[in-house]
Amino acid sequence: MTNPALPSPPPAGFTDIRPRHWTLRVLPAWARPFGRLARWDRPIGWWLLLFPGWWGVALAAPGWREGLALFALFFIGAIAMRGAGCTWNDILDRDVDAQVERTRDRPLPAGEATVGKALAWMVIQALVGAAVLASFNRFAIVVGLASLAVVAIYPLMKRLTSWPQVVLGLAFNWGALLGWAAVRGAIEWPAVALYVGGIAWTLVYDTIYAMQDQRDDAIVGVRSTARRFQRHPRAWLSFFAAIAVLGFGAAGWLTQLGPIFYVFLILVAGHLAWQVATVKPDNQADCLAKFRANRWIGWLFLAGILAARY
């Protein structure tokens, strides 16, 4: 008998791996598993990591010329550190991934890469991120290094708590603090408001993302906010979307942005409302599409900051 609390069975063979993505096609065959470990075929992850850093820089920088170099450095750092984090996640989760339909074809459970080679690849990517961090001021370097503890423990949280998305939010939005620190050499209240808003935003998009795995997660004992909120998902998603908008709005108010910023903030709020109202928790393809749509949140909010500042 089917448990009514669980979503309906997914289509056979569902996966979010994109083997025909151009970043994999251009690689030699031996390197493709490492591109997949870094999730180069799924760039939405590094966009979601990158945007809070760009927001922090855009809010803090006195002019666009001062922010341009930092935008480029954050771009490189986000790709490198997202890849390192995903590789670390796959190393720790390889046994669990083998039991989940969406992830069982990842390189480690599929036997396409060894743990030793994955560790070496993680270090290489982390060194690229370290080189980017070393170009910042001393205070920003300390802020960046402090994030490593959160990144390291995140993959373990799904075994310990039903709120691993909070820890992911702490890690993925650290760029809001780092971006501000890289410009100002300090952390001030606008960066804190931006950080809180970003964490709430992550709880929206990553809860939707985790909805893809609810059935398998229940079987293997993996926890998530998707499972915790499964009886009232829209109420919880609405709550965190509201906090996200309030946090973003407070960051703009504290930096004295003009009215045009709030026009874009309304668009951000509308996009979040659309996600919450239309998401289908029992439809993996829809959840994945809604998750990927969050890149528009990133662009809209960045556009609002830039329009108001410059």
N, C-alpha and C positions, 0 to 999 in steps of 0.2 A: 504493500500500500504506500502511495506517495505521501510524504509529509507536506501538508498544505502550507507550512511556514517557510518552505524552501521554494526557490524559483523553479520553473519547469526545466526539464533537461535541455541542455544547450544543443545546437546542431553538432553532429559528429565532426570531430576534427577541428573545432574552433581554435584559432590561435591569432595573436596579434603580431606574430613574426611576419616580416615583409621580405621574403628572400629575393624578390626581384627589384628591391630598392637600389637606386643607382650607386649608393655608397658601398653596396656589397658587390654589385656587378663589376665595378672597376678594380676590385681587389683580386689578387691571385687566390686560387682555391684554398691554399693553406692558411691564408690570413682571414678568410671570411668568418670563421667562428669567433675570432677576436673582435671583428667589427660588430658581430651580434652581441658579444659580451658587453661591449660599450654602448649598445643600443643605437648604433649609427643609423639603423634602418627605421628608428622611431624617434625622430628629432623633437617631438613634442616635449619629451622629458627635459632636454636641455633648454628649451624655450621657457618652460615653467621655472627652471632654476635660474635662468638668466634675467628674466623680467624684474624680479625684486631688486637685483643689483642695479639694473639700468634705472629703475624708478628712484632708488636712493641717490644715485649720481645726478640724475636730472633735477631732483628736488634741491640738492645741496650745491651744485656747481654754479658759480657766478655768471657763467656764459657758456654758449655752446662749444666754443673752442676749447675751453678748459675741460669740458666733459667728453669731447670726442675721443681722445686717447684712452680714457678710462672705459668708454663704451667698447672699444676694440679689445682691451685687455680682459674685460669681464666676459666678452664673447668667447675668447680662447679659453679662459679659465672655466667657464660653465661647461663647455663641451668636454674638457679634460676631466674635471671633477665629477661630472655626472657619469662619465664612462667608468672612472675609478670606483665610484660608489655602487654602480650597477654590477660591476665585476665582483666587488666584495659581497654584495647581496647574493649573487648567484653562487659564490663559493659556500657561504653559510647555509643557503637554502637548497642546495642541490638535491638532497634527499626528499624534501617536501615538494620541490618543483617536479620531480619524477612522478608524483601522485596527482598532480593537478593538470587537467586537460590542456589549459591555455599555455602552460609553461613546460610541459614534459619534453618538448623538442628543443629546449635551450641547449647550448653547446655542452654544458657539463653533464646534465642527466642523459643527454643523447650520446655521450661518449666522444664528441667531436673535439674536445680539449681536455687536458689534464688539470688537476688542481694546481700543480706546480707552475705550469705555464700561465694559468689564469692569475696566480699571485704575481708572477713577474710582469705580466701585462698591467695589472693594477698599479704596481709600483711605477712603471714607466709613465702612465697617465697622471699619477699623483705628482711625479716630478715636474711635469709640464705645469700643473696647477701651482706647485711651489715656486716655480720660476716666475709666474705671473704675480703671485703674492709678494715675492721679494722686491718687486718694483714699486710697491706702495710705501707709504710712510710707516714709521715704526709702530704707531698706535694701531693702524689698520692691519699690520702683520699680526699683531697679538690677537686682534679680533678674529682674523681669519683662522689662526691656529686653534682658537677656542672652539671653533665649529667642529673640529675633527672628532671630539668625544661624542657629539650627537650623531654624526655620520656613522661612527663605528658601532654604536649600539642599536641603531634603527632596525637592522634586519632581525634582531633578537626580540623586539618588542611584540611582534605578532604572536609569540609563544607565551608572553607574560601578561598582556593586557588587551582589552578590547578597544583600546584607543591608540594603536600604533600610528594612526594618521596624524595625531598631535605631534609625535616625535618627528615624523616626516616633515610636518609644517615648520617645526623649529629649525630643521636642517635646510629645507628648500628655500626658506625666506631669510636665511642669515645674510644673504646678499643685500637686503635692505639696510642692515646695520653696517655691513662692510662698505657698501657704496657711499653712504654718508661719511663714514670714518675715513675713507680714502680721499675725500675732498676736504673735510673739515678737521680731521685729526682728533675727532671726539665723537661720542654718541649722544645725541640730543633728542628732545621729545618728539619732533616730527619723525625721526627714524624709528622710535619705539612705536608710535601709532601706526606707521607703515608696516612694521614687523607684525604687530598684533592683527592688523587687517589681512596680511598675507597668510598668517597661520590659519585664520578662519576660512579664507579662500581655499587653502589646501584641503581643509576638512570637507569642503564641498566637492572639489574635483576628484580627490582621491577616494572619498566614499563612493562616488559614482563609479570610479575605476574598479574598486574592490567588489562592486556588485556583480562583476563578471564571474567571480570565483566563489560565490556564496555556497553553492552546492558542494563543490569539492572541498572548500575550506571547512565546512561543517563535518565532513567525513574524516579529514585528516587532523582536525583539531586546531586549525589556524584561526586566530581571532582578528576582527576588524570592526570598524564602525559600521560598515555595511551590514554585518551580521547583527550588531548591537541595535541598529536603528531599523531593522527590517520590518517591524510592525508599523512604524510611523516614519517612513523615510522622508517624506516631503516636509513634515513639521521640523525635523532636525535640520535638514538641508536649508530650509528657509531661515531658521535661527542663525546658522553660521553664515549664510549669505548676508543677512542683515548686519552682523558684526563686521564682516569684511567691508561692506560699504561704509559703515560708520568709522572704521579704522582708516580707510583710505581718505574719507572726507576730513577726518581730524588732521591727517598729515598735510592735506592741502590747506586747511584753515590755519594751522600752526606756521606754515611757510607763507601765509598771506597771498595765496594764489587768487587770481581774479575770477569773475563769473564764468568765463569760458571753461574753466576747469570743471565746474559743477555741471555744465552741459554734458561733458564727456562722462562724468561720474554717473549721471542719470542713465546714459547708455550702458555703462558697466552694470548698473543695477538691473536694467531691463534684460540684459543678456543673462545674468544670473537667474532672474525670475523665469525666463524662458527655459533654462536648463532644468530648474526644479519642477516646473509645471509639466514638462513634457517627457522627462526621463522615464524609461520603462525598465524598472529594476530587474525584470525577468528576461530581458532581451539583451544578450551580450553585445551584439553589434551596435545597438542603440547606445548602450552605456559607453562603449569605446568611442563612438562618434561624439557624444556629449563631452567626454573627457578631453578629446583632442580639440574640441571647439574652444577650450579655455585659452588658446593662444590669442583669440580675439579680445578676451578680457585684458591680457597683457598689452596688446597694441593700443586698445582704446584708452586704457589708463595712462600709458606712456604719452599718447598723443595729447591727452588732456593736460598733463604736466608741461609738455613742451609748448603747447599753444598758449598756456597761461604765462609761462616764464619768458618765452622768446618771441 
